[in-house]
Amino acid sequence: MADGVRVRYFAAAAEAAGREEETLDAVPTVGELRAVLLARYGDAMSRVLASGSFLVDGVVSRDDSRTLGARVDVLPPFAGG
């Protein structure tokens, strides 16, 4: 990770964060990103992350040990079928 990771939020994740994107420094893994988001955005983000997922450079991941790249999308659970 170079100068930070661009985090984009969608739907309920954007509502929980109060923004559509931000850049975070020194967040090397999905697990550490999850911890940062929970600390910053509390219960609303906790509900999103409980069943949502992360899209790390185009690949869906729920693995806390996965290394982050340049961009991560925080995806809420999607309804449908």
C-alpha positions in Angstrom: 0.0 0.0 0.0 1.5 3.3 -1.0 -0.1 6.5 0.2 -3.2 5.1 1.6 -6.3 3.2 0.5 -9.3 4.7 -1.2 -12.4 3.4 0.6 -15.7 3.8 -1.3 -19.0 3.2 0.5 -22.3 2.1 -1.2 -25.9 2.3 -0.1 -26.3 1.6 3.7 -22.5 1.7 4.1 -22.5 5.3 2.7 -25.3 6.2 5.0 -23.5 4.7 8.0 -20.2 6.6 7.1 -22.0 9.8 6.1 -19.9 9.9 3.0 -19.4 8.1 -0.3 -15.6 7.8 -0.1 -12.5 8.7 1.8 -8.8 7.9 1.9 -7.3 6.1 4.9 -3.6 5.8 5.8 -1.9 2.8 7.4 -4.6 0.2 7.0 -2.9 -2.9 5.6 -5.6 -5.6 5.9 -9.4 -6.1 5.7 -9.4 -6.9 9.5 -7.7 -3.6 10.4 -10.0 -1.7 8.0 -13.0 -3.3 9.7 -11.7 -2.2 13.1 -11.1 1.4 11.9 -14.6 1.6 10.4 -16.2 0.2 13.5 -14.3 2.7 15.7 -15.2 5.7 13.5 -18.8 4.9 12.6 -20.1 2.7 15.4 -23.3 0.7 15.5 -24.6 1.8 12.1 -21.4 0.5 10.4 -21.4 -2.6 12.6 -24.8 -3.6 11.2 -23.6 -3.1 7.6 -20.4 -5.1 8.2 -22.1 -7.9 10.0 -23.4 -9.3 6.7 -21.8 -7.0 4.1 -18.5 -7.5 2.4 -15.4 -5.8 1.0 -14.5 -5.5 -2.6 -10.7 -5.4 -2.6 -9.3 -4.3 -6.0 -12.2 -6.0 -7.7 -12.4 -9.2 -5.6 -15.0 -9.8 -2.9 -13.5 -10.7 0.4 -14.6 -11.3 4.0 -11.1 -12.6 5.0 -9.7 -10.3 7.7 -6.1 -11.3 6.8 -6.4 -10.2 3.1 -4.0 -7.4 2.3 -5.6 -4.2 0.9 -4.6 -2.7 -2.4 -5.2 0.8 -3.7 -9.0 0.6 -3.4 -11.7 -1.0 -1.3 -15.4 -0.9 -1.7 -17.6 -1.4 1.4 -20.7 -3.3 0.2 -23.8 -3.8 2.3 -25.8 -7.0 2.0 -27.8 -6.9 -1.2 -31.4 -8.2 -1.4 -32.6 -10.0 -4.5 -32.3 -13.3 -6.1 
